[in-house]
Amino acid sequence: MRNDAESPAPCPPEGFSPDEQVRVCAQADLLPDGRFGSEWLVIGEQHLWVIADGDGATPRIELPLDELSDATAQTLVGGGALEVSRNGTHIELVRYTNARAGRFTTVAGALGKWLSGEEAEVPEEDEKRCPRCGLPLAEGTKVCPACLPRSQTLRRLALYLLPAWRQALGLSLIALAHTALGLIPPYLQKPLMDEVLAPRGEPRPVDERVRLLGTLVLALLIAHVLMSGLGAARAWLSAWLGNRISHDIRVQLYRHLQFLSLGFYDKQQMGNVISRVNQDTGRLQEFLVWGSQDLATNLLLIVGITIVLLVMNAKLALFVFLPAPIVVLLSTVVWKRVRHYMHRFFHRWGRLNAVLNETLSGLRVTKAFGQEPRHIDDFSSRSLELAISGTGVERVWSILFSGMSLVMMLGTLLVWYVGGREVLFGPMSLGTLVAFLTYVGMFYQPLRFMSMLLNWASRSLAAGERVFEVLDTEPEVAEAEEPVAMPEMQGRVSFRDVSFGYEPHRPVLKGISCEVEAGEMIGLVGQSGAGKTTTINLICRFYDTDAGEVLIDGVPIRDIHIEDLRRHIGIVPQDTFLFSGTIAENIAYAKPGATREEIVRAARIANAHEFIVKKPDGYETLLGERGQGLSAGEQQRLSIARAVLHDPAILILDEATSQVDVETEKGIQEAIDRLVKSRTTFAIAHRLATLKNADRLFVLKDGEIAEMGTHDELLAAEGEFYRLVQTYQDISAVSAVQR
């Protein structure tokens, strides 16, 4: 129950004022007839109520808790319903969609304990929402992509400049000098025209005009040479800086991905993740190398040219500035619209990468079933979606560019007309008009480029948001604030009322409790989906429990230093994964500094030495991706050798012999028998005969331990294990082994 010091749960229904303290207030998003709508389940100290949103004065349901029992969250198509029992009759309280299923599953669990007289923690709201727009936030992140301001993305990108601030400052100074020099040549056109080529009034002597011509041309040459040198320096420095920053972001992103929990990858397509590391960081590099420096340069040009135009002729300058607000307005409108298109574009690009990664990884299966045309059609369809999105983006930009070009041309024509009249009627010289028109072209060019830069910026900042979205995702399995160091581990494992589901409202394990002594071998038995692999995932702490706790040597697994935990656990998986490299490097993967003697010893224990030395290059034989070049049995024995070298206190065998023939299995089983000595071992096997040497078997059914005992005890009991043996038609083989 809630502590009196705690504030009651928020309960929005207006007019609802119970006479008792409220323990839980949960909002459902479906009405009793299945239509979308809002209702509130309110649980107090003695009663519960169901209240329609906005009708708090008259609850639809009011029930005393002491008359209720068995609160359950029923799974329905597309959602669920929370039910309770009253005098043997089931009463449906509220309905909800899958989006709220996790919340009501936890509420049902707490309510069930309260109804049975047990203490239970008040379930917190499990779904976090953006405080600004109310949209659900992805698990592990506090960032709402819909509300993330672009200025924040730019600020975060700017933070990556801090380690190289000297180079960034130098680049800014070079850009400033380059921009200032760029303003000189147009201004020299005025004396070149008015004093040399077409002087007004009494002209200077020819020889003096020739000398002035040479001086002006030399000044133009010096200015262009300096501009070329500064341009080259700026390009080199900006390329170095941009690549450095993109490298830092790429490495930081990859490092973060390495430490994210498996739950993150359960919800992501691998191709989408890869596109963020490669494609999105590439977009950022493109913007940082070219877009950022051009943005600064063009802003400086606009400011500098504006000052020059006002000094030369303020009246004409006003005609130049007339189109500028229209250009800015067009850019602002298009910016808001194109952001939506860009997110869709990148989403579809990620989906295309996911299809490409999946189909190429499964090419052998594709060819075996002759499904090449099907995958070609699928890829073509996704590629067409991407092309349509890209076309939509470019269509918006083309309309913007055309509209701005027309508006800018109107400004230039006004300058020609008004300035031409001033030249004809005397107030302005031809040289001044020519120089002014040159500056006008220079003024509109950065404005036009700014719109193109908006295109670059929208693509790059959308990519940046996708990158930062990953970086802001927190690992679900996190290191404890004060982790317990365990340099040595005995291997005693305890499960205490453990419940877990990959989705909170669909538990896979339900209240598992057991004790495993150090050095004991446990066989996990059960049908597919019973929770065997989930059990070992929790031992490895790939996931954290939803309820209860797992302990190793009496220490809660959440408190153990993760590095120590992983160092003392070894896994021989069902699907062996070998990396590109030599056989020796793969065996020594968990111990990179292993000597050749240690590697050979591990290979001998795993019955792998014989086939390794028969390879042309022995232990230095190069393997292809995922161990290509080796049979399934050879790959499995290398995996066992890797576990031997790791020397763990707790060993996990996940279907270690499922993909090999009987003869190969015999050799692998001999290697396993050597490996499990003096280690706590958890073994999963569909071939039940392979578990004959286990100290105890845990028979899992529907997420619970149905039976527990030795091999002989469970066979004699003729319960669930006996039924499984008969189902797999393995009883005769087991009996033969016993004889």
MOFENMO-V403670 format. One line per field, one symbol per residue. burial: I if it has 16 or more other ideal C-beta (glycine too) atoms within 10 Angstrom, else O. A space follows every 10 residues. Layout:
burial: ???
This chain:
burial: OOOOOOOOIO IOIOOIOIOO OIIIIIIIII IIOOOOOOII IIIIOOIIII IIIOOIOOIO IOIOIOOIOO IIIOOOOOII IIIIOOOOOO OOIIIIOOOI IIIIIIIIII IIOIIOOOOO OIIOOIOOOI OOOOOOOOII IOIIIOOIOO OOIOOIIOOI IOOIOOOIOO IOOIIOOIIO IIIOIIOIII IIIIIIOOIO OOOOOOOOOO OOOOOIOOOO OOIOOOIOOI IOOIOOIIOO IIOIIIOOII OOIOOIIOOI IOIIOOOIIO IIIIIIIOII IOIIIIIIII IIIIIIIIOI IIOIIIOIIO OIIOOIIOII OOIIOIIOOI IOOIIOOIOO IIIIIIIIII IIIIIIIOIO OOOOOOOOOO OOOOIOOOOO OIOOIIOOIO OIIOOIIOOI IOOIOOIIOO IIOIIOOIIO OIOOOOOIII IIIIIIIIII OIIIOIIIII IIIIIIIIII IIIIIIIIII IOIOOIIOOO OOOOOIOOII IIIIIIOIII IOOIIOIIII OIOOOIOIII IIIIIIIOOI IIIIIIIIII IOIIIIIIII IIIOOOIIII IIOIIIIIII IIIIOIOIOO OIIIIIIIII IOOIOOOIII IIIIIIIIIO IIOOIOOOIO OOIOOOIOOI OOIIIIIIII IIIIIIIIII IIIIIIIIII OOOIIOIIIO IIOOIIOOII IIIIIIIIII IOOIOIIIII IOIOIIIOIO IOOIIOOOOI IIOIIOOOOI IOOIOOOOO
